[in-house]
């Protein structure tokens, strides 16, 4: 679910004017490629359409297909909008002034514990073997995994993809979440030849559906944790 920010054309025009005056960066996301930075230079009219000229400092070529662009004003949430480039030169691209802008910033929730049957399956980018781990805890930005065997892994290694099968204590139904890419943030050897692996998710801000799926599970587990800690739910002697 996208969080609506504004569809008021005057508000959007004023916001872009502020972004241009402050030389604030925009970040362009397209499937299958790394994001890159552009800067808005002017708002102009062409053939009855209101366009925004964006400067490409690195001269990156952009695909003429749907993309998602984010920006952030000081003290404001990260916002973004869908668009398709309509014009491009070596240094600039032009897009239609968006008709609607969404909030895309997510709070960094604290970690939640996961039931013992929650699992993660992934492969290291440079290896063929699949690794199956237990998910110890989980957050919006990463997870702590426990491998029942020793894993020779290093900080910074890329995992892709990471398939998470998450459960709740009060619901036997599995919630499947697929993270396209993650990185090893830390490792620790455990007794009985086990390995703890902390991973950091690489979820593009444009992937709102995936971010929502993660948040739905987190909210469910936090509600369970609240009920577990509530005095009304504890047995009294």
C-alpha positions as CSV (number, residue, x, y, z in Angstrom):
1,X,0.0,0.0,0.0
2,X,1.4,3.4,-1.0
3,X,1.2,6.2,1.4
4,X,-0.4,9.2,-0.3
5,X,1.4,12.5,0.2
6,X,-0.1,14.9,-2.3
7,X,-2.0,15.1,-5.6
8,X,-2.5,18.9,-5.4
9,X,-0.8,20.3,-8.6
10,X,0.0,23.6,-6.8
11,X,1.7,21.8,-3.9
12,X,3.6,19.6,-6.3
13,X,4.8,22.6,-8.4
14,X,5.8,24.5,-5.3
15,X,7.7,21.4,-4.0
16,X,9.7,21.1,-7.2
17,X,10.4,24.8,-7.2
18,X,11.9,24.4,-3.7
19,X,13.9,21.4,-4.8
20,X,15.3,23.3,-7.7
21,X,16.3,26.3,-5.6
22,X,17.9,24.2,-3.0
23,X,19.7,22.0,-5.5
24,X,18.4,18.9,-3.7
25,X,19.2,15.5,-5.3
26,X,16.7,13.1,-6.8
27,X,17.4,9.3,-7.0
28,X,16.2,7.3,-10.0
29,X,15.4,3.6,-9.6
30,X,14.8,1.2,-12.5
31,X,14.6,-2.5,-12.5
32,X,17.8,-4.4,-13.1
33,X,20.2,-1.5,-12.5
34,X,21.8,0.6,-9.7
35,X,20.1,3.8,-8.8
36,X,21.7,7.1,-9.8
37,X,21.5,10.7,-8.8
38,X,20.0,13.7,-10.8
39,X,19.2,17.3,-10.0
40,X,16.1,19.3,-11.1
41,X,17.1,22.3,-13.2
42,X,13.8,23.9,-14.4
43,X,10.1,23.4,-14.9
44,X,8.9,24.2,-18.4
45,X,6.0,23.7,-20.8
46,X,6.1,21.8,-24.1
47,X,3.2,20.9,-26.3
48,X,0.8,21.6,-23.5
49,X,2.6,19.4,-20.9
50,X,4.4,20.6,-17.8
51,X,7.9,19.0,-17.8
52,X,10.8,18.9,-15.4
53,X,14.3,19.0,-16.7
54,X,16.7,16.8,-14.7
55,X,20.5,17.2,-14.9
56,X,22.6,14.0,-15.0
57,X,26.0,14.8,-13.4
58,X,27.4,11.4,-14.3
59,X,26.0,11.2,-17.8
60,X,24.1,8.0,-17.1
61,X,21.8,6.7,-19.8
62,X,18.3,5.9,-18.7
63,X,16.0,3.3,-20.1
64,X,12.8,4.7,-21.7
65,X,10.6,2.8,-19.4
66,X,8.9,3.2,-16.0
67,X,11.1,4.4,-13.2
68,X,10.6,5.5,-9.6
69,X,12.2,8.8,-8.4
70,X,12.7,9.7,-4.7
71,X,13.7,13.0,-3.0
72,X,13.8,14.4,0.5
73,X,13.4,17.9,1.8
74,X,15.1,18.7,5.1
75,X,12.9,17.6,8.0
76,X,10.5,15.9,5.7
77,X,9.9,12.2,4.9
78,X,11.4,10.6,1.8
79,X,8.9,11.0,-1.0
80,X,8.7,9.5,-4.5
81,X,6.7,9.2,-7.7
82,X,6.3,7.0,-10.7
83,X,7.3,8.4,-14.1
84,X,8.7,7.6,-17.6
85,X,11.4,9.8,-19.3
86,X,10.0,11.7,-22.3
87,X,13.2,13.4,-23.5
88,X,16.9,12.7,-23.1
89,X,20.2,14.3,-24.1
90,X,23.7,13.5,-23.0
91,X,23.4,15.6,-19.9
92,X,19.6,15.9,-19.2
93,X,16.4,14.0,-19.1
94,X,12.9,15.4,-19.0
95,X,9.9,14.0,-17.2
96,X,6.3,15.0,-16.8
97,X,5.7,16.9,-13.6
98,X,4.1,14.1,-11.4
99,X,0.4,14.2,-10.7
100,X,0.8,12.4,-7.4
101,X,3.5,12.0,-4.9
102,X,3.8,9.3,-2.2
103,X,5.6,9.0,1.1
104,X,8.1,6.1,0.9
105,X,10.0,6.5,4.1
106,X,9.7,3.6,6.5
107,X,10.6,3.6,10.2
108,X,13.4,1.4,11.2
109,X,11.5,-1.0,13.5
110,X,13.2,-2.8,16.3
111,X,13.8,-6.4,15.8
112,X,11.1,-9.0,16.5
113,X,11.8,-12.6,17.5
114,X,10.6,-15.3,15.1
115,X,9.3,-18.8,15.9
116,X,11.8,-21.6,15.5
117,X,10.2,-22.9,12.3
118,X,10.9,-19.6,10.5
119,X,13.6,-20.3,7.8
120,X,15.7,-18.5,5.3
121,X,17.1,-20.0,2.1
122,X,19.7,-18.2,0.1
123,X,22.8,-18.6,-2.1
124,X,26.0,-16.5,-2.0
125,X,26.5,-14.7,-5.2
126,X,29.7,-16.5,-6.1
127,X,28.7,-19.9,-4.9
128,X,26.2,-22.5,-6.2
129,X,25.2,-24.2,-2.9
130,X,22.0,-23.2,-1.2
131,X,22.2,-22.4,2.5
132,X,19.2,-23.1,4.8
133,X,19.2,-21.2,8.1
134,X,16.8,-20.6,11.0
135,X,15.6,-17.0,11.3
136,X,16.3,-15.9,14.9
137,X,15.0,-12.4,14.6
138,X,13.8,-10.0,11.9
139,X,13.5,-6.3,11.2
140,X,12.7,-3.9,8.3
141,X,16.4,-3.6,7.5
142,X,17.8,-7.1,8.2
143,X,17.7,-10.4,10.0
144,X,19.8,-12.6,12.3
145,X,20.2,-16.1,11.0
146,X,21.5,-19.3,12.6
147,X,23.1,-22.0,10.5
148,X,23.2,-25.5,12.0
149,X,26.6,-26.0,10.3
150,X,29.8,-24.0,10.0
151,X,29.6,-21.4,7.2
152,X,32.8,-19.8,5.9
153,X,31.4,-16.4,5.1
154,X,32.8,-12.9,5.2
155,X,31.3,-9.4,5.9
156,X,30.1,-7.8,2.7
157,X,29.4,-11.0,0.8
158,X,26.2,-10.7,-1.3
159,X,23.3,-13.1,-0.9
160,X,20.8,-13.3,-3.7
161,X,18.0,-13.9,-3.5
162,X,16.9,-14.5,0.2
163,X,13.7,-16.5,0.5
164,X,12.2,-16.1,4.0
165,X,9.5,-18.4,5.4
166,X,8.2,-16.6,8.4
167,X,5.7,-17.7,11.0
168,X,3.9,-16.2,14.0
169,X,3.4,-17.8,17.3
170,X,-0.4,-17.5,17.1
171,X,-0.8,-18.3,13.5
172,X,0.4,-21.5,11.7
173,X,0.2,-19.8,8.3
174,X,3.5,-19.1,6.6
175,X,4.3,-15.7,5.3
176,X,6.7,-15.9,2.4
177,X,8.9,-12.9,1.7
178,X,11.5,-12.8,-1.0
179,X,14.3,-10.3,-0.6
180,X,16.1,-9.8,-4.0
181,X,19.5,-9.1,-2.4
182,X,21.1,-8.8,1.0
183,X,24.6,-8.5,2.4
184,X,26.4,-10.1,5.3
185,X,26.8,-7.5,8.0
186,X,28.6,-9.7,10.6
187,X,29.2,-13.3,11.5
188,X,29.9,-15.1,14.8
189,X,30.9,-18.7,15.5
190,X,28.6,-20.5,17.9
191,X,28.9,-23.7,20.0
192,X,28.3,-27.1,18.3
193,X,29.8,-25.9,15.0
194,X,27.0,-23.4,14.2
195,X,27.3,-20.0,12.7
196,X,25.3,-16.8,13.4
197,X,25.0,-14.6,10.3
198,X,23.6,-11.0,10.5
199,X,22.3,-9.8,7.1
200,X,21.3,-6.4,5.9
201,X,18.5,-6.2,3.3
202,X,19.0,-4.2,0.0
203,X,15.4,-3.3,-0.6
204,X,14.9,-0.5,-3.2
205,X,12.7,2.4,-1.8
206,X,10.7,2.0,-5.0
207,X,9.6,-1.6,-4.0
208,X,6.7,-0.5,-1.9
209,X,4.9,-3.8,-2.1
210,X,7.9,-5.6,-0.6
211,X,8.3,-3.0,2.1
212,X,4.7,-3.4,3.0
213,X,4.9,-7.2,3.2
214,X,7.8,-6.8,5.6
215,X,5.9,-4.3,7.7
216,X,2.8,-6.4,7.8
217,X,4.7,-9.3,9.4
218,X,6.5,-6.9,11.9
219,X,3.2,-5.4,13.0
220,X,1.7,-8.9,13.5
221,X,4.6,-10.0,15.7
222,X,4.6,-6.8,17.7
223,X,0.9,-7.2,18.4
224,X,1.6,-10.8,19.6
225,X,4.5,-9.6,21.7
226,X,2.3,-6.9,23.3
227,X,-0.3,-9.5,24.2
228,X,2.4,-11.8,25.6
229,X,3.6,-9.1,27.9
230,X,0.2,-7.9,28.9
231,X,-0.7,-8.7,32.6
232,X,-4.1,-9.8,31.5
233,X,-2.6,-12.6,29.4
234,X,-0.2,-13.9,32.1
235,X,-1.2,-16.8,34.4
236,X,-1.5,-15.9,38.0
237,X,-0.8,-18.3,40.9
